[in-house]
Amino acid sequence: MGKTVKLVVYPNGQHGLEDKYIEQRNQEIVQWLQQYGAPKPFIVE
């Protein structure tokens, strides 16, 4: 295994958080990638 994961749960968030939590979701992803790195090449849209 050896993979670092982070579980983030938002109240009443839909799967993928593609509703009212999209900005928070994107911030969490970017912060995680900054801390743990990302495979190259990697693009966040």
N, C-alpha and C positions, 0 to 999 in steps of 0.2 A: 504494500500500500504506500506508505510514506508521503501522502499528500496532505497538505494543509487546507482545511475547509473552514468556512464560517457560515453558520446558519443565522439568518436574519428573518424575523417574522414581524409583519406589520398587521395590525388589527384590520380585519375585513379586507385584506389585500387579495386581489385575484391572482391566479397562477401566472407567474412571470412578472407580476407587479406592473402590468402595462396599463394601469389606470391612474389613480390619483397619486401613486407612489413612484412614478417613473423617474423623477429627478433624484429622489433619495436612493433608489435602486442603482442608478448610474453612478452616484457618488460612492456608494459602498463598493461597487465593482472597481472603480478607478483607484480607491484607497487600497483595496486588497492587492491589486496589480502593482501598485507602487511599493508596497511592503514586501510582497513575495515574488514579484517578477512575472513575466509572461513569456510564453514561447514566441520566438521570432519567426516570421513576421506576425504582428498582431495589431488589429485596428479596432478601436471602440467607436461605434457610430451612435 
